[in-house]
Amino acid sequence: MRHWPGLRLAVGALASLALGASTGSRADTASERGEHLFQAALCGVCHTAETGRYLAGGRPIETPFGTFYTTNITPDPQYGIGGWSDEDFVKALTEGVSPGGSHYYPAFPYTAFTRLKREDVLAIKAYLDGVEPVAQPNREHDLVWYAGWRWPISVWKWLYVEPGEFQPDPERDARWNRGAYLVEALGHCAECHSPRNLLGAVIPERRYRGNPDGPDGEAIPDITPNKESGIGGWTERMLTFYLEVGMTPDGDFAGGLMASVIDQGTGNLSAEDRRAIARYLLSLPSSEPSAE
Amino acid sequence: MNQERRTARFPVLVGLLACLGVMTAVSAEELAFDQIEPAIKYRQNVMEAMGGLVGISAGRLRDGLTFGPALPEVARALQAMTRDAAALFPEGTDFGETEAKPDVWERPEEFARASQTLRERVDSYVAATGQGDRVAMLKAFKAVGEACKSCHKDFRKPHEH
């Protein structure tokens, strides 16, 4: 390649054109594109502990089933995911299965990541391959006794996970479809913003209607366009601005988990991607006030 | 031996109790018990006023509305509300109907720094509204927002809209 600088430039330009087209940004390398996707998928929000090293895991996630501790996703070969093949990584994200073949608890949102395009999953891996490895062992989850086994998760998956890549809706425009991909596959917004049943699965008919028992004991608001309890009174511009800055239409500011989501995720996306998220969310069916 | 140790403990106990007494006396001096509830309400009113002024700013900067209160005046009103945000959280106002996290009183230096950041950013915002350049105003306004958000993240309990 050294002798063909022109060719290299041309290939690079072509690649960035192709990649740019699918992320809506001017990311150059797979790793840069991966960083953008990594932010959109909010990986860092959970996989970094409050006072811990970047992506070394250990952040507690409190749930009705006990406390989960997120894992080390730095490229450390012993404690992180440094030894993983591309196939291992794709399988973990889209099937919720570890390289050793055991099932992940659905606290890891493979229910959403199964919608990711394979090329996007690999771009995220390319980004993770380049972060600083941290030799920090994973902490064991602290769960209620009946959640201690992993084999029932296969049954859980059979009941509640519909595997498969995101399929765009041909009836809708490109912005809506981009928004749907960002919300459903990458951002996994429904994971926090929906109530769950006794087995910890999102209740489909109440998707996006808020969760009184969200992670860390936070009450998570309804984000359907319900004028009473949701964001029905917000314009697309207000919601886009919120995703960038964190300001609600009444001048209040996001705190808690959502502030992290904005700082590490939506605030770093392209303006076009934020608009797409807003377009999609405001198109969701509204929750009826009587549904609660 | 045992008796001796007990006698040795006695002055320690007295000392501890005295400290407690002093601590109670100090906080009582800062804010009378029956002023705690009013102080929390007072703080919430100031915070709501800040929110209102920020919301008005957004109506102009985000939505492009051009009538109603002039932006430099709105910014100066916000400046009045944010001179010393930390002062709105005196000792003792940590219980009752408040969303303030205990961190406010447990990490006072950090909280004071956050308050100072807010003050500086609002000053820059006021300056920008005096110049009138829309891009610069929006940038300064977003910086104010960052200060609000970062403080809420660290020092306010989860909030329902």
Interface residues (C-beta under 8 A of the other chain):
Chain A: D216 G217 E218 A219 P221 T235 R237 M238 F241 E244 V245 G246 M247 T248 P249 D250 G251 D252 F253 A254 G255 G256 L257 A259 S260 I262 D263
Chain B: M50 G51 G52 L53 V54 G55 I56 A58 R62 D63 K142 G145 E146 C148 K149 S150 H152 K153 R156 K157 P158 H159 E160 H161
